[in-house]
Amino acid sequence: MKALTELVLASHNAGKLKELQAMLGGTVRLRSVGEFSQVEPEETGLSFVENAILKARNAARVSGLPALADDSGLAVDALGGSPGIYSARYAGGAGDAANNAKLLEALRDVPDEERGAQFVCALALVRHADDPLPILCEGLWHGRILHAPRGAQGFGYDPLFWVPETDCASAELPTEEKNRLSHRARAMALLKARLETA
């Protein structure tokens, strides 16, 4: 596969665009699908991988460029893996604070030792909308859910996600450290390795 210099990211999330661009480095320019369309595809997949492929194909179709999609979320052990693929819409689309509040309520009586969770990231890269061989990479970041938010960095569930190896919440980590440890960082490291050998 010829070297990619430009990709469209299948996301309107500015935080995600900035984070993934930092991980990709300067050799590939990442553009938001919002430059080409404001319409988001319906995420009808039943897994992170299915939704990532669906979003990547849509972004490639509307932009005419190779596309990268990230489908990620939080899987909480005590909730059977929920909110999972519904992480961003857990509180009905009311935003991060509402999602966090709903999660805290769901885990209100759950003791620390049963609050295990992992952030999950599935990356899908397609060279064109009908690419029969999407490149798929997954990353997991293990931690546990706190009883109250901590920190002011990041987005989503970062204030509630305790990172054992750093002894702090994800939202307390400097951006560079989060970009080295996170589920997205792990998936992106695999993707970069695949692109170098493709």
DANORMO-V657755 format. One record per helix or strand of 2 or more residues. SS is the DSSP state (helix for helix, strand for strand). FROM is the first residue (numbers start at 1). TO is the last residue. Records with the same first field share a line. If there is no record, write none. Layout:
SS: FROM-TO / FROM-TO
//
This chain:
strand: 6-9 / 29-32 / 67-76 / 116-126 / 135-145 / 161-163 / 168-169
helix: 14-24 / 33-35 / 48-63 / 77-79 / 84-89 / 96-106 / 112-114 / 158-160 / 170-172 / 175-181 / 183-197
//
